[in-house]
Amino acid sequence: MSPGSRGRPAGEAAQTDSVGARVRERLTDRELQIVGHIVRGCKNREIAEELGTKEQVIKNYLRVIYDKTGVSDRLELALFTLHHRVLAEAAARATDPALRLQNV
């Protein structure tokens, strides 16, 4: 096992990262922002206020995000994101302006 693989064989960890990378590439910047807020436990209304839009717009985005990630609800989305480190890091960068500036 390689360090940092959290008890998984190295091949499985690499496969997990490739899945996260593929999903990350499919999501838009706005979708990544929403995923980041979901992981933080925000409600649709809170996300809408933060992003300056309507709650229904967030619901529409979530349906698209669920389709792109292959999950069916926000809990599954949060767990999927946390499981795929590449995706979790991208979502964190998308929601935190300080992190976005560090990686430019």
C-alpha positions in Angstrom: 0.0 0.0 0.0 1.2 3.5 -0.8 1.2 6.2 1.8 -1.9 8.3 1.8 -4.0 5.6 0.2 -6.1 5.3 3.4 -5.7 1.5 3.5 -6.5 0.9 -0.1 -4.1 -0.8 -2.5 -2.2 1.7 -4.7 -4.0 0.7 -7.9 -7.4 1.3 -6.3 -6.3 4.7 -5.0 -5.2 5.7 -8.5 -8.4 4.5 -10.0 -10.4 6.6 -7.4 -8.4 9.7 -8.3 -9.0 9.1 -12.0 -12.8 8.9 -11.4 -12.6 12.1 -9.3 -10.6 13.8 -12.1 -13.1 12.8 -14.8 -16.0 14.1 -12.8 -14.1 17.3 -12.0 -13.6 17.9 -15.7 -17.3 17.5 -16.4 -18.4 20.1 -13.9 -18.5 23.8 -14.6 -17.0 26.3 -12.2 -20.4 27.2 -10.9 -21.3 23.5 -10.4 -18.0 23.0 -8.4 -19.0 26.0 -6.2 -22.3 24.4 -5.5 -20.7 21.0 -4.7 -18.4 22.8 -2.3 -21.3 24.3 -0.5 -23.1 21.0 -0.3 -20.0 19.4 1.2 -20.0 22.2 3.8 -23.6 21.3 4.7 -25.3 24.4 3.2 -29.0 24.4 2.3 -30.2 25.4 -1.1 -31.5 28.7 0.2 -28.1 29.5 1.8 -26.2 28.6 -1.4 -28.6 30.8 -3.5 -28.0 33.7 -1.2 -24.2 33.2 -1.3 -24.1 33.0 -5.1 -26.7 35.8 -5.6 -29.3 33.7 -7.3 -32.7 32.0 -6.7 -33.2 28.7 -4.8 -34.9 27.2 -7.8 -31.7 27.8 -9.9 -29.7 25.9 -7.3 -32.2 23.0 -7.5 -31.8 23.0 -11.3 -28.0 22.9 -11.0 -28.2 20.1 -8.5 -30.2 17.9 -10.9 -27.5 18.4 -13.5 -24.7 17.8 -11.0 -26.4 14.5 -9.8 -26.6 13.4 -13.5 -23.0 14.2 -14.1 -21.7 12.5 -10.9 -24.1 9.5 -11.0 -25.5 10.2 -7.5 -29.2 10.6 -6.5 -29.1 13.1 -3.5 -27.1 15.7 -1.7 -25.8 13.2 1.0 -24.5 10.9 -1.7 -23.0 13.8 -3.5 -21.1 15.0 -0.4 -19.9 11.4 0.3 -18.8 10.9 -3.3 -17.0 14.2 -3.3 -15.1 13.5 -0.1 -14.2 10.0 -1.3 -12.6 11.5 -4.5 -9.9 13.8 -3.2 -9.3 15.5 -6.5 -12.9 16.5 -6.7 -13.1 17.6 -3.0 -10.0 19.8 -3.5 -11.5 21.4 -6.6 -14.8 22.0 -4.9 -13.0 23.6 -1.9 -11.0 25.9 -4.2 -14.2 26.9 -6.0 -16.0 27.9 -2.8 -13.1 29.6 -1.0 -11.8 32.8 -2.8 -8.6 32.7 -0.7 -7.8 29.2 -2.0 -8.6 30.2 -5.6 -6.1 33.1 -5.4 -3.3 30.8 -4.0 -3.6 28.4 -7.0 -3.5 31.0 -9.8 
